[in-house]
Amino acid sequence: MSADLDQRDWQGLWGPDFDQEDDATYGDTGHELRSSDFDPDAPLRPINWNLLSADEALAEWMDLDAWVDWLRKTFGLSPAVVPPLWHRHDELVWELSALHTHWLSAYDPDSSPSSPIAWHRDFAEARHRLREWVSTAGCRLDRDRPTRQTTWPGEAPAETGTEVEITDRRADFVRFVNDDITARRLVEERARALSSPHHSPRVQRPSTGYGSRTEPHDL
């Protein structure tokens, strides 16, 4: 992603006074947003949202949000492909995140000249998957509801989320990221407490490393 695109979109989120070169504080997270969080020279790597620290997740959310906004406007994508509250649907986040990393790799100056056409081919396939997931979830331009979960035999019934009206997409994104970062910081604080020499060891349930990124594992 170009530095100009990043700067423009970050200013859109933070307001006209935001300067990428200056420090800023993200919402209620207390995280100082620095230009180093968005290092264009950092090596590309697959993004595993389940394993990101709070600081890493904040940088990735900002970068992905800016790119998805560019993507939908550049290709005229309808809400049937990328709905306003895509960030609240794990299946859409993982798909768009993978597509973003693929795009960065394809348009890297050191990539093969044919890499962009490969990305466009994969983008066409991704749009079909996005449409299917959006349709299944029931996302719309002005309304959204949580992705339905199937309860397997022996499991507690899954909570059924209610449909909500979308009045301010960007404000919802800020609230969502604040919640996500807060949850990740809670996990990190618990981990630090458990590793403290003053902590009494106890038997813990091993974590698989998988699961919802907004629900901390038991520690």
C-alpha positions as CSV (number, residue, x, y, z in Angstrom):
1,M,0.0,0.0,0.0
2,S,1.4,3.4,-0.9
3,A,2.3,5.9,1.8
4,D,-0.1,8.4,0.2
5,L,-3.0,6.1,0.5
6,D,-2.2,5.2,4.1
7,Q,-1.9,8.9,5.1
8,R,-5.2,9.8,3.4
9,D,-7.2,7.0,5.0
10,W,-5.7,7.4,8.5
11,Q,-6.6,11.1,8.3
12,G,-10.1,10.0,7.5
13,L,-10.3,8.0,10.7
14,W,-8.4,10.2,13.0
15,G,-9.5,13.6,11.6
16,P,-7.8,16.3,9.6
17,D,-5.3,17.1,12.4
18,F,-3.8,13.6,12.4
19,D,-0.2,13.5,11.3
20,Q,1.3,10.1,10.5
21,E,4.7,11.3,11.7
22,D,3.3,12.3,15.1
23,D,2.2,10.1,18.0
24,A,-1.5,9.7,18.5
25,T,-3.7,7.8,21.0
26,Y,-6.2,5.3,19.6
27,G,-9.6,5.7,21.3
28,D,-9.8,4.3,24.8
29,T,-7.0,1.7,24.4
30,G,-4.2,4.0,25.7
31,H,-2.1,2.8,22.8
32,E,0.2,5.4,21.3
33,L,-0.1,5.1,17.6
34,R,3.4,5.7,16.0
35,S,4.5,5.9,12.4
36,S,6.7,2.9,13.2
37,D,3.5,0.8,13.7
38,F,3.0,1.1,9.9
39,D,6.5,0.3,8.6
40,P,6.2,-0.1,4.8
41,D,9.6,-1.8,4.7
42,A,8.6,-4.5,7.2
43,P,8.8,-8.0,5.7
44,L,5.5,-9.5,4.6
45,R,4.1,-12.4,6.6
46,P,0.8,-14.2,6.9
47,I,-1.5,-12.5,9.5
48,N,-2.8,-14.9,12.1
49,W,-5.4,-12.8,14.0
50,N,-5.6,-15.4,16.8
51,L,-2.0,-14.8,17.8
52,L,-1.5,-11.0,17.4
53,S,-0.6,-8.9,20.4
54,A,-2.7,-5.9,21.2
55,D,-0.2,-3.5,19.6
56,E,0.1,-5.8,16.5
57,A,-3.6,-6.1,16.2
58,L,-4.1,-2.3,16.3
59,A,-1.7,-1.8,13.5
60,E,-3.2,-4.6,11.4
61,W,-6.7,-3.3,11.9
62,M,-5.8,0.2,10.8
63,D,-3.9,-1.1,7.8
64,L,-6.6,-3.5,6.7
65,D,-9.4,-1.0,7.2
66,A,-7.7,1.5,5.0
67,W,-7.0,-1.1,2.3
68,V,-10.6,-2.5,2.3
69,D,-11.9,1.0,1.9
70,W,-9.6,1.6,-1.0
71,L,-10.6,-1.8,-2.5
72,R,-14.4,-1.3,-2.4
73,K,-14.1,2.2,-3.9
74,T,-11.6,1.2,-6.6
75,F,-13.5,-1.8,-7.8
76,G,-17.0,-0.5,-7.0
77,L,-17.8,-3.4,-4.7
78,S,-21.3,-3.6,-3.5
79,P,-22.4,-4.4,0.1
80,A,-23.2,-7.9,-1.2
81,V,-19.4,-8.4,-1.5
82,V,-18.0,-6.2,1.3
83,P,-20.6,-5.0,3.7
84,P,-20.0,-1.9,6.0
85,L,-19.6,-4.0,9.2
86,W,-17.2,-6.6,7.6
87,H,-15.0,-6.2,10.6
88,R,-17.6,-7.9,12.8
89,H,-17.6,-11.1,10.8
90,D,-14.6,-13.4,11.3
91,E,-15.0,-15.2,7.9
92,L,-14.8,-11.8,6.1
93,V,-11.9,-10.6,8.1
94,W,-9.8,-13.7,7.4
95,E,-10.7,-13.6,3.7
96,L,-10.0,-9.8,3.3
97,S,-6.8,-10.0,5.3
98,A,-5.4,-12.8,3.2
99,L,-6.4,-10.9,0.0
100,H,-4.7,-7.8,1.4
101,T,-1.4,-9.7,2.1
102,H,-1.6,-11.3,-1.4
103,W,-2.1,-7.8,-2.9
104,L,0.9,-6.4,-1.1
105,S,3.1,-9.3,-2.3
106,A,1.8,-9.1,-5.9
107,Y,2.6,-5.4,-6.2
108,D,5.9,-5.5,-4.4
109,P,8.6,-4.0,-6.7
110,D,10.6,-7.2,-6.4
111,S,7.7,-9.5,-7.4
112,S,7.3,-11.0,-10.8
113,P,5.7,-8.8,-13.5
114,S,3.0,-11.4,-13.8
115,S,2.1,-11.4,-10.1
116,P,-0.7,-8.7,-10.4
117,I,-2.7,-10.8,-12.9
118,A,-2.5,-13.7,-10.6
119,W,-3.8,-11.5,-7.8
120,H,-6.8,-10.4,-10.0
121,R,-7.5,-14.0,-10.8
122,D,-7.6,-14.9,-7.1
123,F,-9.6,-11.7,-6.4
124,A,-12.3,-13.0,-8.7
125,E,-12.5,-16.3,-6.8
126,A,-12.5,-14.4,-3.5
127,R,-15.5,-12.3,-4.5
128,H,-17.5,-15.5,-5.0
129,R,-16.7,-16.6,-1.5
130,L,-17.4,-13.2,0.0
131,R,-20.8,-13.1,-1.7
132,E,-21.7,-16.5,-0.3
133,W,-20.6,-15.5,3.3
134,V,-22.4,-12.2,3.2
135,S,-25.6,-13.8,1.9
136,T,-25.4,-16.5,4.6
137,A,-24.8,-13.9,7.3
138,G,-27.6,-11.7,6.1
139,C,-25.5,-8.5,6.0
140,R,-27.0,-5.4,4.3
141,L,-26.0,-1.9,3.6
142,D,-28.0,-0.4,6.5
143,R,-28.4,-3.4,8.8
144,D,-26.1,-6.2,10.2
145,R,-26.4,-9.2,12.4
146,P,-23.9,-11.6,13.9
147,T,-23.0,-14.7,11.8
148,R,-25.2,-17.6,12.8
149,Q,-23.5,-20.4,14.7
150,T,-24.6,-24.0,14.6
151,T,-24.7,-25.7,18.0
152,W,-23.3,-29.2,18.0
153,P,-24.7,-32.0,20.1
154,G,-23.5,-31.6,23.7
155,E,-22.7,-27.9,23.4
156,A,-24.5,-25.1,25.2
157,P,-26.9,-23.3,22.8
158,A,-25.2,-20.5,20.9
159,E,-26.4,-17.0,21.7
160,T,-28.5,-15.5,18.9
161,G,-27.4,-12.0,18.1
162,T,-30.0,-9.4,17.1
163,E,-30.0,-7.4,13.9
164,V,-28.7,-3.8,14.4
165,E,-29.2,-0.7,12.3
166,I,-26.0,0.8,10.9
167,T,-25.9,4.5,11.4
168,D,-22.2,5.3,11.5
169,R,-19.9,2.6,10.1
170,R,-16.6,4.3,11.1
171,A,-17.8,4.9,14.7
172,D,-18.7,1.2,14.9
173,F,-15.3,0.2,13.6
174,V,-13.6,2.3,16.3
175,R,-15.7,0.8,19.0
176,F,-15.1,-2.7,17.7
177,V,-11.3,-2.2,17.6
178,N,-11.3,-0.7,21.1
179,D,-13.1,-3.8,22.4
180,D,-10.7,-6.1,20.5
181,I,-7.6,-4.3,21.8
182,T,-8.9,-4.3,25.3
183,A,-9.6,-8.0,25.2
184,R,-6.1,-8.7,23.9
185,R,-4.5,-6.5,26.6
186,L,-6.5,-8.5,29.2
187,V,-5.0,-11.7,28.0
188,E,-1.5,-10.2,28.0
189,E,-1.9,-8.9,31.5
190,R,-3.1,-12.3,32.7
191,A,-0.1,-14.0,31.0
192,R,2.3,-11.5,32.7
193,A,0.6,-12.2,36.1
194,L,0.9,-15.9,35.6
195,S,4.6,-15.6,34.7
196,S,5.3,-13.4,37.7
197,P,7.6,-15.1,40.3
198,H,5.0,-14.1,43.0
199,H,2.3,-16.1,41.2
200,S,1.4,-19.5,42.7
201,P,1.4,-22.2,40.0
202,R,-1.8,-24.0,39.3
203,V,-3.1,-26.5,36.8
204,Q,-4.3,-24.8,33.7
205,R,-6.2,-25.9,30.7
206,P,-4.0,-25.9,27.6
207,S,-5.0,-23.5,24.9
208,T,-5.1,-24.6,21.3
209,G,-4.4,-21.0,20.1
210,Y,-7.6,-21.0,18.1
211,G,-11.0,-19.3,18.7
212,S,-12.6,-15.9,18.6
213,R,-10.1,-13.1,18.7
214,T,-12.3,-11.0,20.9
215,E,-12.8,-13.7,23.6
216,P,-9.7,-14.3,25.7
217,H,-8.7,-17.8,26.4
218,D,-8.8,-18.9,30.0
219,L,-5.4,-18.5,31.7
